[in-house]
Amino acid sequence: MVTVYDVPAEKLILKVAEKLKQNSAIVPPEWAEFVKTGVHTEKAPSQEDWWFTRSASIMRKLYVKGPMGSSKLAAEYGGYRDKGTMPNRAVKGSRNIARKCMIQLEQAGYLVSKDKQGRAISPSGMSLLDNAAKEVYDEMNA
């Protein structure tokens, strides 16, 4: 059986993002086209559908790394802030984006809340990711 671990992450995330676009519970907020993804970035994302890609990436991270809260996810999407002549420092990404994505994924039934641990992938979320991994695997070996 093909799982998330057997296919490249980039191809899997793009496949899952296509599937999330078809779900009516996952909708980018109205501020999504203007917002930066963290203090370490200079501009907003250039992709129009970046919200779905980020949601798919969050699902994959929760599948691989287990239950996480918005703070740990923000650290996963962080980077280095350019501080001019001072040394660069590692900073977290946007917690608001991580939290809103997780809320939408939970309402869609792909995530479940774990007490004191954050959110984890649900059985239907695992199924979505594994089915997408199978499709990616078949495309790669065709």
DRENDO-1510 file (C-alpha; in Angstrom, 1 decimal, always signed):
<recs>
REC; n; res; u; v; w
REC; 1; MET; +0.0; +0.0; +0.0 .
REC; 2; VAL; +1.3; +3.4; -1.0 .
REC; 3; THR; +1.5; +6.1; +1.7 .
REC; 4; VAL; +2.6; +9.7; +2.1 .
REC; 5; TYR; +6.2; +8.5; +2.8 .
REC; 6; ASP; +6.5; +6.8; -0.6 .
REC; 7; VAL; +6.0; +9.8; -2.9 .
REC; 8; PRO; +7.7; +13.2; -3.3 .
REC; 9; ALA; +6.2; +15.8; -1.0 .
REC; 10; GLU; +5.9; +18.5; -3.6 .
REC; 11; LYS; +3.8; +16.4; -6.0 .
REC; 12; LEU; +1.7; +15.1; -3.2 .
REC; 13; ILE; +0.9; +18.6; -1.9 .
REC; 14; LEU; -0.1; +19.8; -5.3 .
REC; 15; LYS; -2.4; +16.8; -5.8 .
REC; 16; VAL; -4.0; +17.3; -2.4 .
REC; 17; ALA; -4.4; +21.0; -3.0 .
REC; 18; GLU; -6.4; +20.2; -6.2 .
REC; 19; LYS; -8.7; +18.0; -4.1 .
REC; 20; LEU; -9.1; +20.7; -1.4 .
REC; 21; LYS; -10.2; +23.2; -4.0 .
REC; 22; GLN; -13.3; +21.0; -4.6 .
REC; 23; ASN; -14.2; +21.1; -0.9 .
REC; 24; SER; -16.6; +23.9; +0.0 .
REC; 25; ALA; -15.4; +24.1; +3.6 .
REC; 26; ILE; -11.9; +25.2; +2.5 .
REC; 27; VAL; -12.2; +28.9; +1.4 .
REC; 28; PRO; -9.4; +31.5; +1.5 .
REC; 29; PRO; -10.3; +34.5; +3.7 .
REC; 30; GLU; -10.8; +37.8; +1.9 .
REC; 31; TRP; -7.4; +39.1; +3.3 .
REC; 32; ALA; -5.5; +36.1; +1.9 .
REC; 33; GLU; -4.4; +37.9; -1.3 .
REC; 34; PHE; -2.7; +40.8; +0.6 .
REC; 35; VAL; -1.2; +39.1; +3.6 .
REC; 36; LYS; +2.5; +38.1; +4.0 .
REC; 37; THR; +3.2; +34.6; +5.3 .
REC; 38; GLY; +5.6; +35.9; +8.0 .
REC; 39; VAL; +7.8; +38.7; +9.1 .
REC; 40; HIS; +10.7; +37.1; +7.2 .
REC; 41; THR; +9.0; +37.6; +3.8 .
REC; 42; GLU; +8.9; +40.8; +1.8 .
REC; 43; LYS; +5.8; +40.2; -0.3 .
REC; 44; ALA; +2.6; +38.3; -0.3 .
REC; 45; PRO; +2.6; +34.9; -2.1 .
REC; 46; SER; +2.5; +35.2; -5.9 .
REC; 47; GLN; +0.3; +32.1; -6.4 .
REC; 48; GLU; -3.4; +32.9; -6.5 .
REC; 49; ASP; -4.3; +29.5; -4.9 .
REC; 50; TRP; -1.6; +29.5; -2.2 .
REC; 51; TRP; -4.2; +29.0; +0.5 .
REC; 52; PHE; -5.0; +25.5; -0.8 .
REC; 53; THR; -1.3; +24.6; -1.1 .
REC; 54; ARG; -0.6; +25.7; +2.5 .
REC; 55; SER; -3.6; +23.7; +3.7 .
REC; 56; ALA; -2.4; +20.6; +1.9 .
REC; 57; SER; +1.1; +21.2; +3.3 .
REC; 58; ILE; -0.3; +21.5; +6.8 .
REC; 59; MET; -2.2; +18.2; +6.4 .
REC; 60; ARG; +1.0; +16.5; +5.3 .
REC; 61; LYS; +3.0; +17.9; +8.2 .
REC; 62; LEU; +0.4; +16.7; +10.7 .
REC; 63; TYR; +0.4; +13.3; +9.0 .
REC; 64; VAL; +4.2; +12.9; +9.2 .
REC; 65; LYS; +5.0; +14.7; +12.5 .
REC; 66; GLY; +1.9; +14.0; +14.6 .
REC; 67; PRO; -0.2; +16.3; +16.6 .
REC; 68; MET; +0.9; +20.0; +16.6 .
REC; 69; GLY; -0.5; +23.3; +17.5 .
REC; 70; SER; -0.5; +26.6; +15.6 .
REC; 71; SER; +2.8; +27.7; +17.3 .
REC; 72; LYS; +4.8; +24.7; +16.2 .
REC; 73; LEU; +3.3; +24.9; +12.7 .
REC; 74; ALA; +4.2; +28.6; +12.5 .
REC; 75; ALA; +7.8; +27.6; +13.4 .
REC; 76; GLU; +7.8; +25.0; +10.6 .
REC; 77; TYR; +6.9; +27.7; +8.1 .
REC; 78; GLY; +9.3; +30.3; +9.5 .
REC; 79; GLY; +12.6; +31.5; +8.1 .
REC; 80; TYR; +15.4; +34.0; +8.7 .
REC; 81; ARG; +14.6; +37.7; +9.1 .
REC; 82; ASP; +16.9; +40.1; +7.4 .
REC; 83; LYS; +18.0; +42.5; +10.1 .
REC; 84; GLY; +20.3; +44.7; +8.0 .
REC; 85; THR; +23.8; +44.8; +9.4 .
REC; 86; MET; +22.9; +42.7; +12.5 .
REC; 87; PRO; +23.0; +38.9; +12.2 .
REC; 88; ASN; +19.9; +37.3; +10.8 .
REC; 89; ARG; +17.6; +35.6; +13.3 .
REC; 90; ALA; +15.2; +32.7; +12.9 .
REC; 91; VAL; +11.6; +33.8; +13.2 .
REC; 92; LYS; +8.2; +32.0; +13.1 .
REC; 93; GLY; +5.7; +32.2; +10.2 .
REC; 94; SER; +2.2; +33.5; +10.6 .
REC; 95; ARG; +0.2; +31.7; +13.4 .
REC; 96; ASN; -3.0; +33.2; +12.1 .
REC; 97; ILE; -2.6; +31.5; +8.7 .
REC; 98; ALA; -1.8; +28.1; +10.4 .
REC; 99; ARG; -4.7; +28.5; +12.8 .
REC; 100; LYS; -7.3; +29.4; +10.2 .
REC; 101; CYS; -6.1; +26.6; +7.9 .
REC; 102; MET; -6.4; +24.1; +10.7 .
REC; 103; ILE; -9.9; +25.4; +11.7 .
REC; 104; GLN; -11.1; +25.0; +8.1 .
REC; 105; LEU; -9.6; +21.5; +7.8 .
REC; 106; GLU; -11.2; +20.5; +11.1 .
REC; 107; GLN; -14.6; +21.7; +9.9 .
REC; 108; ALA; -14.1; +19.7; +6.7 .
REC; 109; GLY; -13.4; +16.6; +8.8 .
REC; 110; TYR; -9.7; +16.1; +7.9 .
REC; 111; LEU; -8.3; +17.0; +11.3 .
REC; 112; VAL; -9.3; +16.2; +14.9 .
REC; 113; SER; -8.5; +18.1; +18.1 .
REC; 114; LYS; -6.3; +16.4; +20.6 .
REC; 115; ASP; -6.4; +17.6; +24.3 .
REC; 116; LYS; -3.2; +19.6; +25.2 .
REC; 117; GLN; -1.4; +18.4; +22.0 .
REC; 118; GLY; -3.0; +20.5; +19.2 .
REC; 119; ARG; -4.6; +19.0; +16.2 .
REC; 120; ALA; -3.9; +15.6; +14.5 .
REC; 121; ILE; -4.9; +14.1; +11.2 .
REC; 122; SER; -8.3; +12.2; +11.2 .
REC; 123; PRO; -9.0; +8.9; +9.5 .
REC; 124; SER; -10.7; +10.7; +6.6 .
REC; 125; GLY; -7.7; +13.0; +6.3 .
REC; 126; MET; -5.4; +10.0; +6.2 .
REC; 127; SER; -7.5; +8.4; +3.6 .
REC; 128; LEU; -7.4; +11.6; +1.4 .
REC; 129; LEU; -3.6; +11.8; +1.7 .
REC; 130; ASP; -3.1; +8.1; +1.0 .
REC; 131; ASN; -5.4; +8.1; -2.0 .
REC; 132; ALA; -3.6; +11.2; -3.4 .
REC; 133; ALA; -0.3; +9.4; -2.7 .
REC; 134; LYS; -1.5; +6.4; -4.7 .
REC; 135; GLU; -2.5; +8.6; -7.6 .
REC; 136; VAL; +0.9; +10.4; -7.6 .
REC; 137; TYR; +2.7; +7.0; -7.4 .
REC; 138; ASP; +0.7; +5.7; -10.4 .
REC; 139; GLU; +1.5; +8.8; -12.4 .
REC; 140; MET; +5.2; +8.5; -11.6 .
REC; 141; ASN; +5.3; +4.8; -12.6 .
REC; 142; ALA; +3.1; +5.1; -15.7 .
</recs>
